[in-house]
Every structure is written in C-alpha cells, then in structure tokens.
C-alpha cells in the first residue's frame, strides 16, 4: 500500500510530536515501540509509554500487563478501576491518530501496518541523524 507525500508528512509530524511528549518502555523511542509491536513482534505492550506503565502498574502486576490479557482488556479494567470512561493509553491514542491520516480504503487494506512501518522508519532516520 502506498502512502501519499501528504500522508508521509502528516505521519512524520505525528512521530516528532509523540516522541517529544512520550518516553517508550521498549524501544529507544515511544513510536518505535508502538510500531515494533504492530509490525514485527505482535506484542502490543511493546508500545507502552512510561506514563502508560505508571498507570497500569498502580493496579496490575507486570505478569498481568505483559502476558495475561490484551491492551483493550487492560484499558477496560483500568477505566472501571479509575471510574474514568475517557481514559486511554498513550499507545492506543497514537494508533488512533495514525488511523486518521489514512483513507477508509487504506484502512480496509490493512494500511495501518504500512503507516506504522513508515513511522518506524522515521524513528530510525531520526536516530541515525542524532548519532552523526
């Protein structure tokens, strides 16, 4: 699936903004962890931010967070415990923003993975520039 130049620009902006405001717990960048979870490992908790982990760790053990349930279930439980139905984890908020960049057709063609893969490339490009 091809992304337009406008979509690439929008995604790169999201990468810059989210990496500036969130610190990841798996990868050297927050967005890199989210993309790794969706595009490579299939382990979506790779995309948890430090803030996500602080919230989740108040109520759940590491074993529960990393092995027993999926992120949607953890979020639902967290909303019940905090009595905050609007609560969202950073990783799911980021993915939702990426989805807004894509067309309906792209979403139906599994374009989310392509978009997150591009975001991951942006992270790697930024890291390469930082080391020069």
N, C-alpha and C positions, 0 to 999 in steps of 0.2 A: 504494500500500500504506500502510495506516495503522499508526502506532505507538501503543501504549497509553501512558498517562501514566507508568506504572511504567517502561516501556522508555525513555521520554524522560529520566526522572530517572536511570536507570542509565547511559544514554549520556552525559548531561551530566557525571556523575561521572567517567566514563572520560576525557572531554575535559579536564576540570580536572586529573586526575591525570597523564595523559600529557603535556599541555602543560607541566606543572610539572617533569617529570623529563626531558623531551627537547626539544632545540632543533632546529628544522627547518632544512633547507638550501634550500628553495624558497620557501615561504610564510612569512609573519611568525610563524606558529605551526606546530608539528610536525603536529598533527592537520589543520590547514588544507591542508598539503601532501599528506598521505595522501588526504584527501577530494578534493582537486583532481585527483589522479592517477586515482582510481577513477571520479569523477563527471563530470569535464569533459575533461581533456586525453587521458586514456587512457595517459599516460606515468607508469607506476608509480614510477619513480625520483624523481618529484616529492615522494614521501613519505619519502625517506630522511632519517634524523636525522643530526646531526653525528657521533654515535657510529657509525652505520652507515657513513658515508663514511670515517671513520678506519680502520675495519676493512677495508673494501673497497679503499681506496687503498694499503694495505700490499702488496696482491697484484695489483691490476689498474690499468690506465690509465683515465683519465677517459673515453676513447673506448669502451673495453670496458664500463665501468659504464653509460654513458648511451646507447649506440647499438647495440652488437653482440648482446647477449643479454638475456633476461628475468630478473626477480628470482629466480625459482625456480632457474634455472641458476646464477646467481651464488652463491646460497646453497649449492647443492650443491657447487660448486667450492670455496667458502670452507670448508665442512665438511671436504672432502678435504684441503685445504692445512693446516688447523689441527688436523686429526685430532680434531675435536670434533663428533660427530654431533648434539649437542643445540643447537648454535649456531643462533640465529635472529636476524634483523634486527629492529630496533625496529618498523619499519613493518609487517612481517608479524605480529609479536606483537600489535600494536594491532588489526589487522584481525581476528585470531583472537578477541580479547576482545570485539570488537563482535559477531561472529557468535554468541557465547554468549548474548547478550541476546535474540536473535531465536528465534522458534519454527521448527521444522522446515518448517512450511508457508510461513512468510515467507522462509526461505532458498531454498526451491524457486521462489518467485515473484520472485526477484531482489531480495529485501528488503535485501541488503547495501548496494546503492547508495542506497536510501532512508534507511537508517540512517546511512550515511556523509554523505549530504547533510544530514541533521539535525545531525550532529556539526559539519559545516562552518558551518551556521547558528549553532550555539552559539559557535563561534570568532568569527564576525563580530559577534555580540551582545556578546561579552566585549571585543572590540577597541573597539566603539562606547562601551561603558561606560568603558574606560580613557582615552579621549580627551576625556571630558566633564569 
